[in-house]
Amino acid sequence: MTQISRFLLVLLTAGLLAMSAAKPTRVIFFGDSITQAGVNPGGYIDRLKKMMPSDQYELIGAGIGGNKIYDLFLRMDDDVLAKQPDVVVIWVGVNDVWHKATSGTGTDPDKFVKFYEAVVKKLQAANIRVVLCTPAAIGEKTDMTNQQDGDLNQYSQFIRDIAKRQNLPLVDLRKAFQAYDLQHNTDNKDRGTLTTDRVHLNDTGNQFVAEQMQQVLMAGK
Protein backbone atom coordinates (compact mmCIF):
# COMPACT_ATOMS: atom_id res chain seq x y z
CA MET A 1 0.00 0.00 0.00
CA THR A 2 1.41 3.38 -0.98
CA GLN A 3 1.75 6.28 1.43
CA ILE A 4 -1.05 8.15 -0.36
CA SER A 5 -3.32 5.10 -0.09
CA ARG A 6 -2.64 4.84 3.62
CA PHE A 7 -3.39 8.53 4.04
CA LEU A 8 -6.68 8.20 2.17
CA LEU A 9 -7.59 5.15 4.24
CA VAL A 10 -6.91 7.08 7.45
CA LEU A 11 -9.08 9.96 6.22
CA LEU A 12 -11.90 7.58 5.25
CA THR A 13 -11.76 5.81 8.61
CA ALA A 14 -11.76 9.11 10.48
CA GLY A 15 -14.71 10.30 8.43
CA LEU A 16 -16.70 7.15 9.12
CA LEU A 17 -15.94 7.38 12.83
CA ALA A 18 -17.01 11.02 12.86
CA MET A 19 -20.29 10.15 11.11
CA SER A 20 -20.90 7.36 13.61
CA ALA A 21 -20.14 9.61 16.57
CA ALA A 22 -22.43 12.32 15.19
CA LYS A 23 -25.45 10.04 14.87
CA PRO A 24 -28.00 11.24 17.41
CA THR A 25 -29.72 8.88 19.82
CA ARG A 26 -33.20 8.21 18.42
CA VAL A 27 -35.82 8.23 21.19
CA ILE A 28 -39.43 7.20 20.59
CA PHE A 29 -42.11 8.12 23.10
CA PHE A 30 -44.68 5.32 22.98
CA GLY A 31 -48.06 5.95 24.54
CA ASP A 32 -51.60 7.31 24.43
CA SER A 33 -53.27 10.70 23.91
CA ILE A 34 -50.97 12.41 26.43
CA THR A 35 -48.01 11.47 24.25
CA GLN A 36 -49.94 12.21 21.06
CA ALA A 37 -50.40 15.78 22.34
CA GLY A 38 -46.79 15.87 23.51
CA VAL A 39 -45.50 16.66 20.02
CA ASN A 40 -47.70 19.77 19.71
CA PRO A 41 -46.22 23.22 20.41
CA GLY A 42 -45.72 23.41 24.16
CA GLY A 43 -46.18 19.67 24.62
CA TYR A 44 -43.70 17.74 26.71
CA ILE A 45 -41.89 16.23 23.70
CA ASP A 46 -41.75 19.63 21.99
CA ARG A 47 -40.25 21.08 25.18
CA LEU A 48 -37.74 18.26 25.46
CA LYS A 49 -36.51 19.03 21.95
CA LYS A 50 -35.56 22.48 23.21
CA MET A 51 -34.07 21.16 26.47
CA MET A 52 -31.84 18.41 25.03
CA PRO A 53 -28.96 18.82 22.53
CA SER A 54 -30.43 18.38 19.05
CA ASP A 55 -27.15 16.98 17.74
CA GLN A 56 -27.28 14.23 20.36
CA TYR A 57 -30.97 13.32 20.46
CA GLU A 58 -33.72 12.78 17.90
CA LEU A 59 -37.10 12.72 19.63
CA ILE A 60 -40.15 11.11 18.00
CA GLY A 61 -43.69 10.85 19.31
CA ALA A 62 -45.71 7.66 18.82
CA GLY A 63 -48.85 8.31 20.84
CA ILE A 64 -52.43 7.46 19.87
CA GLY A 65 -55.47 8.59 21.83
CA GLY A 66 -57.30 5.92 23.80
CA ASN A 67 -54.47 3.41 23.65
CA LYS A 68 -54.01 0.78 26.34
CA ILE A 69 -51.07 -1.53 26.82
CA TYR A 70 -52.35 -4.16 24.36
CA ASP A 71 -52.78 -1.46 21.68
CA LEU A 72 -49.10 -0.64 22.08
CA PHE A 73 -48.22 -4.31 21.72
CA LEU A 74 -50.30 -4.64 18.54
CA ARG A 75 -48.83 -1.59 16.77
CA MET A 76 -45.22 -1.65 17.95
CA ASP A 77 -43.84 -3.28 14.78
CA ASP A 78 -45.01 -0.47 12.49
CA ASP A 79 -44.90 2.48 14.86
CA VAL A 80 -41.72 1.71 16.79
CA LEU A 81 -39.51 -1.13 15.58
CA ALA A 82 -39.69 -0.05 11.93
CA LYS A 83 -38.14 3.29 12.92
CA GLN A 84 -35.13 1.58 14.52
CA PRO A 85 -34.95 3.60 17.74
CA ASP A 86 -32.13 3.45 20.24
CA VAL A 87 -34.44 4.21 23.17
CA VAL A 88 -38.17 3.75 23.71
CA VAL A 89 -40.02 5.51 26.53
CA ILE A 90 -43.21 3.65 27.43
CA TRP A 91 -45.86 5.83 29.04
CA VAL A 92 -49.18 4.03 29.26
CA GLY A 93 -51.66 2.87 31.87
CA VAL A 94 -54.13 5.70 32.33
CA ASN A 95 -56.66 4.27 29.86
CA ASP A 96 -56.18 0.75 31.22
CA VAL A 97 -57.53 2.13 34.50
CA TRP A 98 -59.67 5.11 33.41
CA HIS A 99 -61.76 3.19 30.87
CA LYS A 100 -63.00 0.86 33.60
CA ALA A 101 -65.13 3.75 34.82
CA THR A 102 -65.79 5.65 31.59
CA SER A 103 -66.68 2.77 29.28
CA GLY A 104 -66.57 -0.44 31.31
CA THR A 105 -63.48 -1.71 29.50
CA GLY A 106 -59.99 -1.10 30.81
CA THR A 107 -57.42 -3.86 31.29
CA ASP A 108 -57.44 -6.52 34.02
CA PRO A 109 -54.34 -6.49 36.24
CA ASP A 110 -52.94 -9.85 35.09
CA LYS A 111 -53.39 -8.97 31.42
CA PHE A 112 -51.82 -5.56 31.97
CA VAL A 113 -48.67 -7.10 33.41
CA LYS A 114 -48.44 -9.79 30.72
CA PHE A 115 -48.84 -7.35 27.82
CA TYR A 116 -46.49 -4.83 29.44
CA GLU A 117 -43.78 -7.47 29.90
CA ALA A 118 -44.34 -8.64 26.30
CA VAL A 119 -43.79 -5.10 24.99
CA VAL A 120 -40.59 -4.74 27.03
CA LYS A 121 -39.31 -8.16 25.93
CA LYS A 122 -39.87 -7.43 22.24
CA LEU A 123 -38.09 -4.09 22.45
CA GLN A 124 -35.17 -5.63 24.32
CA ALA A 125 -34.91 -8.37 21.69
CA ALA A 126 -34.24 -5.59 19.18
CA ASN A 127 -31.44 -4.22 21.42
CA ILE A 128 -33.46 -1.13 22.29
CA ARG A 129 -32.96 0.62 25.63
CA VAL A 130 -36.33 0.75 27.40
CA VAL A 131 -37.46 3.46 29.83
CA LEU A 132 -40.66 2.92 31.82
CA CYS A 133 -43.06 5.55 33.16
CA THR A 134 -45.86 5.23 35.67
CA PRO A 135 -49.25 6.78 34.77
CA ALA A 136 -49.41 10.20 36.37
CA ALA A 137 -52.95 11.07 37.35
CA ILE A 138 -56.68 10.55 36.98
CA GLY A 139 -57.58 13.47 39.19
CA GLU A 140 -55.28 15.67 41.25
CA LYS A 141 -56.95 15.69 44.66
CA THR A 142 -54.35 15.20 47.35
CA ASP A 143 -56.56 13.45 49.92
CA MET A 144 -56.81 10.20 47.93
CA THR A 145 -60.48 10.74 47.03
CA ASN A 146 -60.03 10.68 43.26
CA GLN A 147 -62.30 7.90 42.01
CA GLN A 148 -59.53 5.65 40.69
CA ASP A 149 -56.60 6.43 42.95
CA GLY A 150 -56.49 2.87 44.23
CA ASP A 151 -56.31 1.25 40.79
CA LEU A 152 -53.88 3.84 39.48
CA ASN A 153 -51.56 3.24 42.43
CA GLN A 154 -51.79 -0.51 41.87
CA TYR A 155 -50.96 -0.30 38.16
CA SER A 156 -48.15 2.14 38.87
CA GLN A 157 -46.71 -0.41 41.29
CA PHE A 158 -46.90 -3.09 38.59
CA ILE A 159 -44.67 -0.90 36.42
CA ARG A 160 -42.27 -0.18 39.28
CA ASP A 161 -41.99 -3.91 39.89
CA ILE A 162 -41.27 -4.62 36.21
CA ALA A 163 -38.62 -1.90 36.18
CA LYS A 164 -37.01 -3.40 39.25
CA ARG A 165 -37.09 -6.97 37.94
CA GLN A 166 -35.69 -5.96 34.57
CA ASN A 167 -33.28 -3.34 35.99
CA LEU A 168 -34.80 -0.66 33.74
CA PRO A 169 -34.77 3.11 34.21
CA LEU A 170 -38.04 4.45 35.59
CA VAL A 171 -39.69 7.87 35.36
CA ASP A 172 -42.05 7.61 38.32
CA LEU A 173 -44.56 10.25 37.24
CA ARG A 174 -47.22 8.97 39.63
CA LYS A 175 -44.96 9.63 42.60
CA ALA A 176 -43.73 12.94 41.17
CA PHE A 177 -47.25 14.24 40.46
CA GLN A 178 -48.48 13.31 43.93
CA ALA A 179 -45.57 15.13 45.55
CA TYR A 180 -46.04 18.21 43.35
CA ASP A 181 -49.79 18.36 44.02
CA LEU A 182 -49.26 18.05 47.77
CA GLN A 183 -47.09 21.13 47.62
CA HIS A 184 -48.96 23.23 45.06
CA ASN A 185 -52.61 22.06 45.04
CA THR A 186 -53.48 23.49 48.42
CA ASP A 187 -57.19 23.76 47.56
CA ASN A 188 -57.41 20.01 46.84
CA LYS A 189 -58.83 20.60 43.35
CA ASP A 190 -59.23 17.64 41.01
CA ARG A 191 -57.59 19.49 38.10
CA GLY A 192 -55.76 22.67 37.12
CA THR A 193 -52.41 22.21 38.83
CA LEU A 194 -50.70 19.91 36.32
CA THR A 195 -53.69 18.81 34.20
CA THR A 196 -56.52 20.42 32.26
CA ASP A 197 -59.09 17.69 32.82
CA ARG A 198 -57.63 15.45 35.57
CA VAL A 199 -55.54 13.51 33.00
CA HIS A 200 -54.13 15.58 30.12
CA LEU A 201 -51.34 18.03 30.76
CA ASN A 202 -51.56 21.81 31.02
CA ASP A 203 -48.53 24.03 30.40
CA THR A 204 -47.12 23.46 33.86
CA GLY A 205 -47.69 19.72 33.54
CA ASN A 206 -45.94 19.55 30.18
CA GLN A 207 -42.91 21.37 31.56
CA PHE A 208 -42.90 19.20 34.67
CA VAL A 209 -43.04 15.96 32.65
CA ALA A 210 -40.32 17.21 30.30
CA GLU A 211 -38.05 17.87 33.27
CA GLN A 212 -38.71 14.43 34.75
CA MET A 213 -38.02 12.75 31.39
CA GLN A 214 -34.89 14.79 30.73
CA GLN A 215 -33.26 13.70 33.98
CA VAL A 216 -33.61 10.00 33.16
CA LEU A 217 -32.86 10.22 29.44
CA MET A 218 -29.69 12.26 29.81
CA ALA A 219 -28.51 10.15 32.72
CA GLY A 220 -28.40 7.20 30.35
CA LYS A 221 -26.36 8.94 27.64
N, C-alpha and C positions, 0 to 999 in steps of 0.2 A: 504494500500500500504506500503510495507516495505521500509526501508531507502535506500536499494540498488536499489529498483525499482524506487524510486524518483530520485536518483542520475543518473540512466540510462536515465530516462525521460528528466532530465535537459540537459544531454549531447546530446541526440537526438535532442531536441529543439534547442539547441545552434548550432548544426551542420547544421540543416535545415535553420536556420536564416543566418548562414555564407554562405551557398550555395546560398541563395536568394540574399544576399548582393553582392556576387561575380559575379552574372550574369551580363554580360556587356549589355549596351544599343545597341540594334541592329538597325542600320541605313541603310536604302536602298535609294540609289540615283536613281531616276526614270526619264529617259529622252531619248535623241536622241543620235546621233553619238558622240557628245562632251562628254557625259557621258559614252558611250561605250568605247571610247578611254581613259577615266579617270582612268580605272583600270590597264592600261598598265604601265610598268616602267616609272616613271617620270610624269605620269598623275595626275590629281588633287586628285583623290581618293587614289591613291598609295601614294602621298605625305601626305595626311591627316592621313593615317595609321601610318606614322612616326611622325606626329605632335601631335597626340592625344593618351592618355594612352590606350594601347591595352587591359588592364584588365578592362577598363571601357566602351570601345566602340568596337563594331563589325561593320565594314563598308562593304557594299555589293553594287556592281554596277548592275543596271538594265536598261542599255541604249541600244537602237537599232537604227542604222542609218536610217535616213529619217523619223523618227517618228514625228507625229503631236499630238496634244492634244487628238484627238479621238482615235488614236492608243494606247495611254496610257490607256484610258478608257477601250478599248476592251481587253487588255492583263493584266490588273491589278490583276485579280483573281489569275492567274497562276504565274505571275512574281513578285507579291508583297504580296498580302494577304496570299497566301499559305506559305510564309516564316515567317509569324507572326512577323513583325518588330515592334519596339517601336516608331520609327521615320521614316518618309518618306520625302525626299527632292525632290520636283518637280522642274525640270529645263527643260522647254520646251517653244516653241514659235518661235524659229528661222525658222524652216521649215514651220510653219503656215504662216509666212510672206514671206520667201525667195522663196518658191515654186510658189508663184504667178508670179514671174518674170522668174524663171528657167523652169517651166513646166506648167504654167497656172493653177495650182491647188491651194494650200494654203487652208486657212480656213477663212470663212467670220467672221467678228467681232462678230455677235450675236451668231453664233455657237461656236466660240472659248470660249466665256464667259460661255455658257451653259454647254459645255463639261468640262471645267475647274472646274466649281462649282460642277458638278456631281462627278468628281474624288475626290475633297476635301470631299464632303459629304460622299462618300462611305468609304473613309479612316477614317474619324471621327467616322462613325458608328461602326467601328472595334476598337475604342478607341486608334487610332494611332495618335501621335503628328505629325502635318503636318507643313513643312517649305516650303515657296514659294520662287522662284527665278525669277527675270526678265531676259529675253533673253539679252545677252550681246552686241553682235555686228553683223552687216552684213556690214563690212567695217569700217575702223578706222579713216577716215578723220575727222578732228575736226571742219570743217567749215560747217557741215551739208549738204554736197553735196553727201554723199553716197546715192545710188539710192533709198534705202528703209528706210531711217532714219525716215521719217514721220510715216509709218506703224509700224515700230519697237517701236517707242516712244508711239504710241497709244496702242499697245498690252501690252507693259510694264506697261502702266497706268492701263489697265484692271486688271492686276495682283496686282498692288499696291492697287487698290480699293477693290479687293476681300480680300486681306490680312487685310485691314482696317476694312471691314465689319465683317469679321470672327475673328478679333483679333488674327491673326496668325503671327508668326515671318517671316520676309522677308529678303532675301539676295538680295539687289538691285544691281545686277551686271551691269545693263544698266547704272545706275548712276555712279557706281564705275569705269567702263571702260571709260566712257566719261571724268571723272575727271582725270584719269591716262593718257589718251591720250593727253589731253590738256597740261599736264605738260611735257610729255616725247616724244610725236610725233610732234616735232617742225617742221618737214618737210611736215606735212600734208599728209603722205602716207596712202594708203588705207589698208595696212597690214604690218606686221613685228614687231610691237611694242608688242602686246599681242597675235596676231594671225598669223598663217602661210598663210592663204588664205582668210582673211577677216572674217572668222567664227570660224574655229577650232584653238585650243590653241597651242601656242609655249611654250617653257620651262618657260619663264617669265609669260605667261598667266596662265599656270597650277599652278605655285606657287602663283600667285595673287589670283586666284579663291580659292585655298586651304585656304589661309589666311582669305578671306572673309567668307567662309563656317565655318571655325573653330570658329571664333568669335561668330557666331550665335548659332552653335551647343553646344558649351561649356557653353554659357550663359544660356542655358535651362537645364543644368544638375541638 
